[in-house]
Amino acid sequence: MNLLFDVLRGMPIGLSMLIPGVSGGTMAVIMGIFDRLINAVGSFFKDPKKSLLTIIPIGIGALLGILVFIKPILYMLDEKNGLKEATVFLFMGAVIGGIPSVFRETTMGKRRNVQGKSILLFLIGAVIVLGISLLPKGTFSVDTDNGFMNVVIFALSGIISSMALVLPGISGSYILLLLGLYETVMKAIDSRNIIKLIPFAIGVLLGIILVAKLLQYLLKKYREGTFTVILGFIVASLVELYPGFPGDIKGIVFTVIFFFGGLIAILYLSKYEEKTSS
């Protein structure tokens, strides 16, 4: 039963990877599996069997989330269909719904008085995300007909975007936009273009292992401080996510429904996680 729940928890993570501005790491925190996932990846070479029992079901869920939702998400994000803002507000509601559970893990949540160090750590996290979001899309755009260079570029972009996938509040999809590869990667996934996806997947795997090792160390040594920075990541990501409010009645109705749907769903899941873990 726990394996099935991990598959289900993994699906929103995969879904979040499809939307620029939404972080897979944020969804992992919200779904209550961030610590387990980071420790499993970071300790993979020490205890591969135990790590795989965590990674495989969550990974299967994330893959299912990508494959099942990629066509609907591409449709909903298409400006012509009038659902782009509502779709983004769905995830904004989910992110806001997950903030209380993250706050409880921070130095501010663990102590009654708010210290200057906590505020500084929070601001550091927020500034990093806002700094990334201010970069113009396609800043690092690359275009080459060289087959070998394409493989290298896809592998490197996989490493860079995977760092964002693991770090809450930093969107892997947005990093792909900065690299000028978002549309190319999405089409490769949608068309199952294995030749393009293999080097990208290898890069993602390497990047995840490297970042997970670092996060595992930080969570072990400086857990509350690390979560304070993560909270800054997540709160600042809401600024990056905000798409503006639609001007038509249909758009407003869908936006409100989607926002509260995401908010209520995550608040309910957070309470369920607290009950099952206690």
N, C-alpha and C positions, 0 to 999 in steps of 0.2 A: 504493500500500500504506500509506503514512504517513497519507493521508487516512482510510482505513478504520480504522486504529488510533486516530486522533483521535475518530472517531465512537464507537468502542467505549469509549474513555476518558471520553467525555462522558456515557455512559449512567449510570455510578454517580453522577455529579454530579447528574443529573436525579433519580435515585432518592433521593439523600440529601436533596433539597429537600422531599420529601414527609413526612419524619419530624421532628416537633418535637424539638429538641435536637441535630440533626445539621446540620452546616454544609456547604453546597456548596463554599465556599472551602477547607474542610479536605480534602474529597475531591479538589479540584483540586491541592492540595499533595501529597497521597498519591499521586495518579496521575501526578505529575511534570510537570504542565502549568501550574502556577500562574504562574510567571514569564512564560511565553509568552503566556498568556491576558491577564494584566495589561498587558503591553507592547503586545499587539495592540489591546486596547480603548483604552488610553491614547494610542496613536499613530494612532488610526483616521483622524483628519482630516489627518494628515501623509502617510500612505501607506495609503489605504483598500483598495487591491487586495491588498497584502501582509497587512494586518490581517484582511481577509475570508477569506483562505486558511486562517487559523488559527481564526477565530471561527465560520465557517459549519459545518465538520464537527463541532466540539465542541458547538456549539449544536444541531445536528441530533441528535447523540447524547443530549444532555441532554433535548431534547424527546421523543425516543423513550423514554428512561428514564422520564419522567413518564407518558406515555400508556400504555406497556406495563405499568408496575408500579402505577399508581394504584389499580386495583381490588384486586389481591392485597394491597397494603400496607394499604388501608383494612380489608380482611377480617382481616389478621393483627393489626392494631392494635385490633380490636374485642375488648373485654374478654371477651365471651361465648365466643370461640374459643380462649382459653387460650394464645395465641402472642405476646402483646404483649411480654412480658419477653424471650423468645427473639429476637424481631425486633430489639429495641433492643440486645441483647447481640451480635448479628451486627455492628452498626455500631460498638459499643465495641471489638470485636476488630479491626475494620478500622482504627479510629483509633489504637489502641495499636500495631498493626503498622506504621503510617506514622510514628510518633514518631521512630525512629532516623534516618530520612532527613531529617526536619526539624531534628533536633538537630545534625546535621553541618553545617548552614548557619548555626548560631548562633555568637555570640561564644564560648560555652562549648565548642562542638564544634570550633571553629577553633583554639582555644588550649588549652594544657595546664592552665593555672591558671585557676580560676574567680574572676572579679573581682566586687567589690561592685556595680559598675554593671550587670553581667550579671544578677545576682540581682534587683536592683531592677527592671530592664526585664521580667524574667520575672514578677515579682510584680505589676507594673502590668497586664500582660496578663491574669493570672489573676483579679485583683480586678475588672476590668471585666466579665469574663464571669460571675463569681459574683454580682456586683451585679445584673446583668440577670436572672439566673436566680432571684434572690430576690423579684423583683417578682411579685405575684399575677397569675394568668392573667385576662385580661379587664380589666386595670387601665385601659386606654384604650378600653374598649368603646364603640362608637358605634352608634346605631340611629336612622335617619331615613327618612321616607317621601318626602322631597324628592329627585326624580330627579337634579337638578343637583348637589345636595350629595353624593349617592351617587357620582357620577362623580368629584367632587373628592376624596372620601374614599378611593375606590379608587386614584386616581392617587397621592395622598400615601402611602398604605399601601404601594404598589408601590415608591416611592422609599425609604422607611424599611426595608422588608424586603430590598430589593436590596442595601443597604449590608451587611446581615448575610449575604447570599448570597456576597458577595465576600470579606468578612473571615473568615479561618479561625477556627473555634471558636465563632462566633456564629451561631445558627440562625435562618434567615429564617422558617421555620415557627413557631418559638417567638415571634418578634416578631409574627407574625400572630395568635398566641394572645393576646399582650398587647394587641393592637389589637382583639381580639374578632372577628376576621375569618377565622380559620383555616378553620372549617367552611364558611363562605360561599364562600371562594375555592376550597376543595377540591371542593365541589359544582359550582361554576361550571366548573371544569376537567373534571370527570367528565362533566358534561352538555353540554360544548362551548358554554357560554353566552357567545358572542362579545361581546355588548353589555356585560356586566360585565367581561370579560377585557381588552378593548382599553384602557380607561384604566389598568387595573392594569399591563398590559404596557408602556405608555408610561412610567409611573412607574418601573418596574423598569429600563427602558433608560436613563433619565436618571440614576437613582441609580448604576447600574453604571459609567457613563462618569465621573461625578464622583469616585467612590471609587477607580476604577482610575487616574485621573490622579494622585491623591494617593499611592497605593501605588507607582506607577511612579517617582515622585520619591523616595520614601523608600527603595525598593529600590536605586535608583541611587546615592544619597548615603550611606545608612546601612544597607546590606544586612544585615550580621550583627546589628546591633541590632534591626532590624525583624523578622527571623526569631526573635530571642529573645523579643520581645513576642508574636509569633504562636505560639511554643511555649507560652507562658503561656496564651494563648487556648485552645489545643487541649487541654492537660492539664486545665485547669479545666472544659472542656466535658464531660469524662468524669464529673465530679461531678454536673453537670446532667443528663447522660444516664442515670446509674444508676437503674434502675427498681425495684430490690429483687430478691431472689432468689425464684423461685416455690417454693411449699410442697409441690407434688405431684410424684411421680416423673416423669410424662410431661413436665411443665414443665421439670424439672431436666435431663432427657436432651436435650430440644430446645435448651435454653439453652446447655449445654456444647457441643453439636454446632455450633450457629450461631456461638457465640463463636469457637471454634477455626477454624471455616470462614472467617470474616471475617479473623482474624489471619493464618492461613497464606496465604490468597489475596493479601493485601496485601504480606506479606513476600516472596512469590514475585514479585509484580509489581515491587516495589522493586528486587529483584536483577536482574530483566530490564531495567528502566530503566537501571540502572547499567551493565550490559553493553553495551546499545545506544548509550548516550551516550558511552561511553569509547572 
